[in-house]
Protein backbone atom coordinates (compact mmCIF):
# COMPACT_ATOMS: atom_id res chain seq x y z
CA UNK A 1 0.00 0.00 0.00
CA UNK A 2 1.34 3.49 -0.89
CA UNK A 3 -0.04 6.63 0.73
CA UNK A 4 1.26 10.15 0.06
CA UNK A 5 4.27 8.62 -1.69
CA UNK A 6 5.21 6.52 1.37
CA UNK A 7 5.22 2.74 1.12
CA UNK A 8 3.44 1.02 4.00
CA UNK A 9 4.68 -2.58 4.05
CA UNK A 10 2.82 -5.15 6.08
CA UNK A 11 0.25 -2.67 7.42
CA UNK A 12 -3.42 -3.37 6.82
CA UNK A 13 -5.60 -0.47 5.78
CA UNK A 14 -7.29 1.36 8.66
CA UNK A 15 -5.14 -0.10 11.43
CA UNK A 16 -3.73 1.85 14.35
CA UNK A 17 -0.18 1.30 13.05
CA UNK A 18 -1.11 2.95 9.78
CA UNK A 19 -2.70 5.92 11.52
CA UNK A 20 0.36 6.43 13.73
CA UNK A 21 2.73 6.08 10.76
CA UNK A 22 0.76 8.62 8.75
CA UNK A 23 0.73 11.05 11.66
CA UNK A 24 4.52 10.92 11.93
CA UNK A 25 5.10 11.05 8.18
CA UNK A 26 2.51 13.77 7.70
CA UNK A 27 4.06 16.26 10.12
CA UNK A 28 6.92 17.18 7.81
CA UNK A 29 4.62 17.37 4.79
CA UNK A 30 2.19 19.56 6.72
CA UNK A 31 5.01 21.84 7.86
CA UNK A 32 6.37 22.12 4.31
CA UNK A 33 2.91 22.93 2.93
CA UNK A 34 2.23 25.51 5.63
CA UNK A 35 5.53 27.28 4.98
CA UNK A 36 4.88 27.47 1.24
CA UNK A 37 1.29 28.67 1.76
CA UNK A 38 2.09 31.21 4.45
CA UNK A 39 5.09 32.73 2.70
CA UNK A 40 3.16 32.91 -0.60
CA UNK A 41 0.18 34.55 1.11
CA UNK A 42 2.43 36.78 3.24
CA UNK A 43 0.58 35.57 6.35
CA UNK A 44 3.16 35.22 9.08
CA UNK A 45 0.81 35.95 12.00
CA UNK A 46 -1.73 33.18 12.50
CA UNK A 47 -2.97 30.84 15.23
CA UNK A 48 -1.43 27.35 15.43
CA UNK A 49 -2.99 24.29 17.05
CA UNK A 50 -1.07 22.49 19.77
CA UNK A 51 -0.04 18.91 18.98
CA UNK A 52 1.67 16.70 21.53
CA UNK A 53 2.11 13.05 22.37
CA UNK A 54 2.73 12.35 26.04
CA UNK A 55 4.46 8.98 26.28
CA UNK A 56 6.35 7.61 29.25
CA UNK A 57 9.67 8.39 27.57
CA UNK A 58 9.10 12.08 28.40
CA UNK A 59 10.63 11.67 31.87
CA UNK A 60 14.11 11.31 30.40
CA UNK A 61 15.63 14.39 28.80
CA UNK A 62 18.97 15.99 28.13
CA UNK A 63 19.66 19.12 30.11
CA UNK A 64 22.13 21.44 28.31
CA UNK A 65 25.39 21.96 30.20
CA UNK A 66 26.71 24.85 28.08
CA UNK A 67 25.34 27.55 25.80
CA UNK A 68 27.51 26.29 22.99
CA UNK A 69 25.68 26.09 19.63
CA UNK A 70 22.47 27.62 20.97
CA UNK A 71 20.10 28.64 18.19
CA UNK A 72 19.37 32.30 17.57
CA UNK A 73 16.26 31.88 15.39
CA UNK A 74 13.11 29.98 16.33
CA UNK A 75 10.55 29.69 13.51
CA UNK A 76 7.05 29.05 14.87
CA UNK A 77 6.64 25.81 12.95
CA UNK A 78 9.69 24.32 14.69
CA UNK A 79 7.30 23.56 17.53
CA UNK A 80 5.94 20.69 15.44
CA UNK A 81 9.33 18.96 15.19
CA UNK A 82 9.04 15.60 16.95
CA UNK A 83 5.66 16.63 18.44
CA UNK A 84 4.28 13.12 17.98
CA UNK A 85 7.33 11.29 19.29
CA UNK A 86 7.38 10.10 22.89
CA UNK A 87 10.80 11.62 23.50
CA UNK A 88 11.44 15.13 24.76
CA UNK A 89 13.55 17.76 23.02
CA UNK A 90 14.18 19.72 26.21
CA UNK A 91 17.32 21.29 24.73
CA UNK A 92 15.28 23.14 22.08
CA UNK A 93 12.77 24.31 24.68
CA UNK A 94 15.60 25.44 26.96
CA UNK A 95 17.29 27.34 24.12
CA UNK A 96 14.03 29.08 23.21
CA UNK A 97 13.18 29.93 26.83
CA UNK A 98 16.70 31.27 27.49
CA UNK A 99 16.64 33.36 24.30
CA UNK A 100 13.22 34.80 25.17
CA UNK A 101 14.35 35.66 28.71
CA UNK A 102 17.34 37.53 27.31
CA UNK A 103 15.06 39.39 24.89
CA UNK A 104 12.69 40.21 27.77
CA UNK A 105 15.58 41.54 29.87
CA UNK A 106 16.68 43.81 27.01
CA UNK A 107 13.11 45.14 26.72
CA UNK A 108 12.97 45.78 30.48
CA UNK A 109 16.09 47.94 30.21
CA UNK A 110 14.83 49.65 27.05
CA UNK A 111 11.40 50.48 28.53
CA UNK A 112 12.76 51.10 32.05
CA UNK A 113 9.86 48.98 33.33
CA UNK A 114 10.83 46.19 35.75
CA UNK A 115 7.33 44.69 35.58
CA UNK A 116 7.43 44.20 31.80
CA UNK A 117 6.99 40.65 30.49
CA UNK A 118 7.06 39.44 26.91
CA UNK A 119 3.50 38.29 26.20
CA UNK A 120 4.59 34.96 24.70
CA UNK A 121 6.93 34.21 27.61
CA UNK A 122 4.26 35.21 30.13
CA UNK A 123 1.84 32.77 28.45
CA UNK A 124 4.38 29.93 28.60
CA UNK A 125 5.15 30.67 32.26
CA UNK A 126 1.43 30.67 33.08
CA UNK A 127 0.90 27.39 31.21
CA UNK A 128 3.81 25.75 33.04
CA UNK A 129 2.52 26.90 36.41
CA UNK A 130 -0.95 25.59 35.53
CA UNK A 131 0.29 22.16 34.48
CA UNK A 132 2.81 21.77 37.32
CA UNK A 133 0.91 22.51 40.55
CA UNK A 134 2.99 23.82 43.43
CA UNK A 135 5.72 25.07 41.10
CA UNK A 136 6.05 28.67 39.95
CA UNK A 137 8.49 31.21 38.52
CA UNK A 138 10.09 29.15 35.70
CA UNK A 139 13.43 30.61 34.66
CA UNK A 140 16.93 29.86 33.43
CA UNK A 141 20.08 30.56 35.41
CA UNK A 142 23.80 30.62 34.62
CA UNK A 143 26.89 29.18 36.31
CA UNK A 144 25.95 26.38 36.08
CA UNK A 145 23.47 26.57 33.25
CA UNK A 146 20.13 25.25 34.53
CA UNK A 147 16.35 25.55 34.41
CA UNK A 148 14.72 26.40 37.73
CA UNK A 149 11.27 26.67 39.27
CA UNK A 150 10.24 27.60 42.81
CA UNK A 151 8.44 25.00 44.94
CA UNK A 152 6.25 26.25 47.76
CA UNK A 153 6.70 23.86 50.68
CA UNK A 154 5.47 24.14 54.28
CA UNK A 155 9.02 25.19 55.22
CA UNK A 156 9.12 27.99 52.65
CA UNK A 157 10.07 28.41 49.02
CA UNK A 158 12.62 25.96 47.65
CA UNK A 159 14.44 26.51 44.36
CA UNK A 160 14.15 23.31 42.28
CA UNK A 161 16.20 22.28 39.28
CA UNK A 162 14.22 20.45 36.62
CA UNK A 163 16.32 17.31 37.16
CA UNK A 164 15.15 17.23 40.79
CA UNK A 165 11.48 16.89 39.86
CA UNK A 166 9.77 13.51 40.15
CA UNK A 167 9.05 11.43 37.05
CA UNK A 168 5.38 12.36 37.36
CA UNK A 169 6.15 16.08 37.10
CA UNK A 170 8.65 15.58 34.28
CA UNK A 171 6.28 13.39 32.25
CA UNK A 172 3.39 15.84 32.58
CA UNK A 173 5.54 18.91 31.92
CA UNK A 174 4.69 21.07 28.89
CA UNK A 175 8.13 20.98 27.28
CORNOR-V169000 format. One record per residue. RES is the residue in three letters. PHI is phi in whole degrees, -180 to 180 (* if undefined). D_CENTER is the distance of its C-alpha to the mean C-alpha in Angstrom with 1 decimal. Layout:
[[RES	PHI	D_CENTER] [RES	PHI	D_CENTER]]
This chain:
[[UNK	*	34.2] [UNK	-123	32.3] [UNK	-127	29.5] [UNK	53	27.9] [UNK	78	29.6] [UNK	-114	28.0] [UNK	-79	30.6] [UNK	-109	30.0] [UNK	-91	32.5] [UNK	71	33.8] [UNK	-115	31.5] [UNK	-74	33.5] [UNK	-62	32.8] [UNK	81	30.8] [UNK	-82	29.5] [UNK	-62	26.2] [UNK	-58	25.7] [UNK	-64	26.3] [UNK	-62	23.8] [UNK	-64	21.0] [UNK	-59	22.1] [UNK	-66	22.2] [UNK	-63	18.7] [UNK	-67	17.4] [UNK	-68	20.0] [UNK	-75	19.5] [UNK	-60	15.9] [UNK	-67	17.1] [UNK	-65	20.2] [UNK	-64	18.5] [UNK	-62	16.3] [UNK	-61	19.6] [UNK	-63	21.6] [UNK	-60	19.3] [UNK	-62	19.5] [UNK	-63	23.2] [UNK	-63	23.8] [UNK	-70	21.9] [UNK	-69	23.4] [UNK	-65	26.8] [UNK	-89	26.7] [UNK	55	25.4] [UNK	-116	22.9] [UNK	-98	19.8] [UNK	-115	19.1] [UNK	-160	18.3] [UNK	-75	16.3] [UNK	-122	13.6] [UNK	-75	13.3] [UNK	-94	10.3] [UNK	-123	10.6] [UNK	-156	9.5] [UNK	-121	11.9] [UNK	-103	12.3] [UNK	-97	14.8] [UNK	-71	16.5] [UNK	-72	15.2] [UNK	-72	11.9] [UNK	-74	14.1] [UNK	-111	14.6] [UNK	-148	12.3] [UNK	-97	13.4] [UNK	-92	13.5] [UNK	-64	14.5] [UNK	-98	18.1] [UNK	-138	18.9] [UNK	-90	17.6] [UNK	-67	19.4] [UNK	62	18.0] [UNK	-71	15.0] [UNK	-71	14.1] [UNK	-116	15.6] [UNK	-128	14.5] [UNK	-135	11.2] [UNK	-59	12.4] [UNK	-58	10.8] [UNK	-73	11.3] [UNK	-63	9.3] [UNK	-63	6.4] [UNK	-86	9.0] [UNK	-61	9.5] [UNK	60	10.1] [UNK	-68	8.8] [UNK	-105	12.2] [UNK	-94	12.6] [UNK	-83	13.0] [UNK	-90	11.7] [UNK	-114	8.5] [UNK	-104	7.4] [UNK	-64	7.1] [UNK	-59	9.1] [UNK	-65	7.0] [UNK	-62	4.6] [UNK	-61	8.2] [UNK	-59	9.8] [UNK	-62	8.2] [UNK	-62	8.9] [UNK	-63	12.2] [UNK	-61	13.2] [UNK	-67	12.8] [UNK	-64	14.8] [UNK	-63	17.4] [UNK	-63	17.7] [UNK	-62	18.1] [UNK	-63	20.7] [UNK	-66	22.6] [UNK	-67	22.8] [UNK	-60	24.1] [UNK	-67	26.8] [UNK	-62	27.6] [UNK	-87	28.0] [UNK	53	29.6] [UNK	-132	27.7] [UNK	-74	26.2] [UNK	-96	24.7] [UNK	-66	22.7] [UNK	-135	18.9] [UNK	-63	16.8] [UNK	-56	16.2] [UNK	-68	12.6] [UNK	-71	11.9] [UNK	-63	14.4] [UNK	-65	12.7] [UNK	-67	9.3] [UNK	-60	11.9] [UNK	-64	13.9] [UNK	-63	11.5] [UNK	-64	10.7] [UNK	-67	14.5] [UNK	-73	15.3] [UNK	-82	13.5] [UNK	-112	14.7] [UNK	-62	18.4] [UNK	88	20.4] [UNK	-111	17.7] [UNK	-150	17.3] [UNK	58	16.9] [UNK	-67	13.5] [UNK	-164	14.2] [UNK	-104	14.6] [UNK	-142	18.1] [UNK	-108	20.3] [UNK	54	23.1] [UNK	-84	21.7] [UNK	-65	18.1] [UNK	-161	16.0] [UNK	-110	13.5] [UNK	-124	15.7] [UNK	-143	16.2] [UNK	-93	19.7] [UNK	-112	21.3] [UNK	-89	24.3] [UNK	-109	27.0] [UNK	-60	30.7] [UNK	-91	31.5] [UNK	122	29.3] [UNK	-83	25.9] [UNK	-119	24.4] [UNK	-78	21.7] [UNK	-115	19.4] [UNK	-81	17.4] [UNK	-58	14.3] [UNK	-65	16.6] [UNK	-84	19.2] [UNK	-72	17.5] [UNK	-68	19.0] [UNK	-58	17.6] [UNK	-60	17.6] [UNK	-67	15.2] [UNK	-67	12.9] [UNK	-70	13.0] [UNK	-88	12.4] [UNK	-69	9.6] [UNK	-81	6.7] [UNK	-87	4.1]]
